[in-house]
Amino acid sequence: MSELKMNREKLLDKLGERWLFEKRTVTLYDQILKKLEALEFEGDVSKLQQFRQQEYDHQRSLETYIKQCGSNIRKRTPSQRAVEIESQAFENIIADTDDPAQLLHVLLDAEMDDNASWELLIQLARRAGQTDFIDAFQEAMEHERQHLRTVRNLILRLARRELVEQVSMQEA
């Protein structure tokens, strides 16, 4: 089997993995936004709503690329099983907590995975000769970098606020 054919198969596997991960990440954002609203979270969630939409846009773009490669989104790939297990773990944490910091930490974990996976996908696309995808993949990776920075900063601000509140309560 030629390297190009192997890389194409691996690319299709990773495209399928990314597609499912983006789809599941949209669900994570929906669940977390709903829970934060119910908790009357004081932080600004407008960025999270924007990120949710970008994840959805990534999912739709990946559907297009998968079709352009001659496959379809209904074809299950080997790497999708790991995404299913990981996503279920995230959903279990979301269901089990009312702590905004823990909810945001789920997003942080998902965004760290997203960043690394887009980098890998770009490398695989180059090796498989799918250079027409690379610009869009790099744009998605830039979105993911912004998501990661923003979620990390939200967690940091929340931790600082909680620390100040805790110190104030101890001093009172």
Buried (B, 14 or more C-beta within 10 A) or exposed (E): EEEEEEBBBBBBBBBBBBBBBBBBBBBBBBBBBEBBEEEEBEBEBEBBEBBBEBBBBBBEBBBEBBEEBEBEBEEEBEBBEEBEEBBEEBBEBBEEBEBBEBBBBBBBBBBBBBBEBBBBBBBBBBBBEBEEBBEBBBBBBEBBBBBBEBBBEBBEEBEEEEEEEEEEEEEE
